[in-house]
Amino acid sequence: ALDAPRFRWQADRLFGLETEFGDSMAAELRLRGHHIMPLVEAGQLYYGGGQIIMRDLESGVYIGGSEKRNDGVAIAF
């Protein structure tokens, strides 16, 4: 979920989309009356950031991750 493509509302009906949405999604949104900025690579518009820690209840193992838009990293010690 952290790496899923994101969009960002800018103002009124103006939205920024990451390139992973593709031109067909941008075209469909334009047909529905939205104004779409040129598609941008992940991280070029500010979307916030996320990191995650999950514990497997059966094994007790912790799993961590950081999304591709940030410079974070999951480290265990």
C-alpha positions in Angstrom: 0.0 0.0 0.0 2.9 2.4 0.7 4.2 2.1 -2.9 0.8 2.3 -4.6 0.4 5.3 -7.0 -0.8 8.5 -5.4 -2.6 11.5 -6.5 -2.7 15.0 -4.9 -5.5 17.5 -5.0 -3.9 20.9 -5.8 -6.9 23.3 -6.0 -10.5 23.4 -7.3 -10.5 20.5 -9.9 -6.7 20.4 -10.4 -5.0 17.1 -9.5 -1.4 15.8 -9.7 -1.0 12.1 -10.5 2.1 9.9 -10.3 3.2 8.3 -13.6 2.1 4.9 -12.4 -1.6 5.9 -13.0 -0.8 6.1 -16.7 -2.1 8.3 -19.5 -5.4 6.4 -19.8 -6.4 7.2 -16.2 -5.4 10.9 -16.6 -7.5 11.0 -19.8 -10.5 9.4 -18.0 -10.3 11.9 -15.2 -10.2 14.7 -17.8 -13.3 13.3 -19.4 -15.0 13.6 -16.0 -14.2 17.3 -15.8 -11.0 17.2 -13.7 -7.9 19.2 -14.6 -4.8 17.0 -14.5 -1.3 18.2 -14.2 1.4 16.5 -16.4 2.1 13.1 -14.8 5.2 13.2 -12.5 7.5 10.6 -11.1 7.0 9.4 -7.5 8.3 11.9 -5.0 8.1 15.0 -7.2 4.9 16.2 -5.6 4.7 16.1 -1.8 2.5 13.3 -0.7 3.7 12.8 2.9 5.6 9.6 3.7 5.0 6.4 5.4 6.9 3.7 7.3 5.5 0.5 8.6 6.3 -2.2 11.2 4.3 -5.4 11.3 4.7 -8.3 13.7 3.8 -11.8 12.5 1.7 -13.2 15.4 2.7 -16.9 14.7 6.4 -16.5 14.4 6.9 -13.3 16.4 9.0 -11.9 13.5 8.9 -8.2 12.9 8.8 -6.9 9.3 9.5 -3.3 8.5 9.4 -1.1 5.4 9.7 2.4 4.1 8.1 3.7 0.9 10.1 4.6 -2.2 9.3 8.3 -2.0 11.4 8.9 1.1 14.9 8.3 2.1 13.9 6.1 5.1 14.9 2.6 5.7 13.8 -0.3 7.9 16.6 -1.4 10.3 16.5 -4.0 13.0 18.9 -4.5 15.9 
